[in-house]
């Protein structure tokens, strides 16, 4: 099984902008669902993993710290 290119606290860019105009999202939960926080207005949304992967455009910045 391949390792996904995104992890907790990564900042991603989605296909569509948020209604507030923000386009950068921080991943705050990874599992069956993906929880995202808009970095412009602070709104939190949850997407299914399949919807997230379909709408993901790019990983803008990666979280370099590893929690062990």
C-alpha positions as CSV (number, residue, x, y, z in Angstrom):
1,X,0.0,0.0,0.0
2,X,1.6,3.3,-1.1
3,X,2.2,6.1,1.5
4,X,-0.1,9.1,0.9
5,X,1.8,12.3,0.0
6,X,0.1,14.3,2.9
7,X,0.4,14.2,6.6
8,X,-1.1,15.9,9.7
9,X,-0.5,19.7,9.7
10,X,0.5,19.9,6.1
11,X,-0.8,22.9,4.2
12,X,-2.6,22.0,0.9
13,X,-4.2,23.7,-2.0
14,X,-7.5,22.4,-3.2
15,X,-9.1,22.6,-6.6
16,X,-11.7,25.2,-5.6
17,X,-11.3,28.2,-3.4
18,X,-13.2,28.6,-0.2
19,X,-16.1,31.2,-0.3
20,X,-14.0,33.5,1.9
21,X,-11.4,33.6,-0.9
22,X,-8.8,31.5,0.9
23,X,-7.1,28.7,-1.0
24,X,-4.7,27.2,1.6
25,X,-5.9,24.6,4.0
26,X,-4.2,22.9,7.0
27,X,-4.8,19.2,7.5
28,X,-5.9,18.7,11.1
29,X,-7.1,15.0,11.0
30,X,-6.1,12.1,8.7
31,X,-8.1,8.9,8.7
32,X,-11.1,7.7,6.8
33,X,-12.2,11.4,6.7
34,X,-9.8,14.3,6.3
35,X,-10.4,17.4,8.5
36,X,-9.2,20.7,7.0
37,X,-9.0,24.2,8.4
38,X,-9.1,27.3,6.1
39,X,-6.0,29.3,6.9
40,X,-7.8,32.6,6.0
41,X,-11.1,32.5,7.9
42,X,-10.5,29.5,10.3
43,X,-13.5,27.5,9.1
44,X,-13.2,23.7,9.6
45,X,-14.6,21.2,7.1
46,X,-14.4,17.4,6.8
47,X,-14.2,15.5,3.5
48,X,-14.1,11.8,2.8
49,X,-10.7,10.6,1.8
50,X,-11.9,9.9,-1.8
51,X,-13.3,13.5,-2.2
52,X,-10.2,15.0,-0.7
53,X,-7.9,13.0,-3.0
54,X,-10.0,13.9,-6.0
55,X,-10.0,17.7,-5.2
56,X,-6.4,18.0,-3.9
57,X,-4.3,20.2,-6.2
58,X,-0.9,20.4,-4.4
59,X,0.8,20.1,-1.1
60,X,2.0,23.6,-0.4
61,X,4.2,23.0,2.6
62,X,5.0,19.8,4.6
63,X,5.2,19.4,8.3
64,X,8.8,18.3,8.9
65,X,8.3,17.4,12.6
66,X,7.7,13.7,13.2
67,X,5.6,12.8,16.3
68,X,6.8,9.5,17.7
